[in-house]
């Protein structure tokens, strides 16, 4: 049985700053993929 990996957990690197599909959470300033930002803000 496979364990489900949390898609919000990502490894951050300086290159993430220039990716257009990433955005910072306005609440905690963590850089996240835009696809996960909405879900993160609910939990943040």
N, C-alpha and C positions, 0 to 999 in steps of 0.2 A: 504494500500500500504506500502510495506516495504522499509525502507531506506537502501541504499547500504553502507556497511561498507568498508572503505579503508583498504585493506589487508596490506599495508605498515605500518599502525599504529599498533604497538605492544607494550605491556607492557614489559619493560626490568627488569630483575632481575639478581643478581650475577650468578645464575645458567645458564643464557644464554651464559656466557663466555665459558663454556665447551661443549656446544652443537656443534656437528660436522657439522650440517646443517645451522649454522649461520656464517656470515662473516661480517667484518667491511668495511664500505664504505671508500675507500682510500682518498676521498675528504673531508668528514666531520666527519669521525670516528664514525658514528652511527652504532650500531650493528643491522643487519637485517638478516632475513631468506635469504639464498642464492637464493631462487626462486624469491625473490623480489628485489634482489640487482641490477640486470641489469636495471629494470624499474626505480629504485630509482636514479641510476647514470645518467640517461637521464634527470631527473628532478632536480637533485642536483645542 
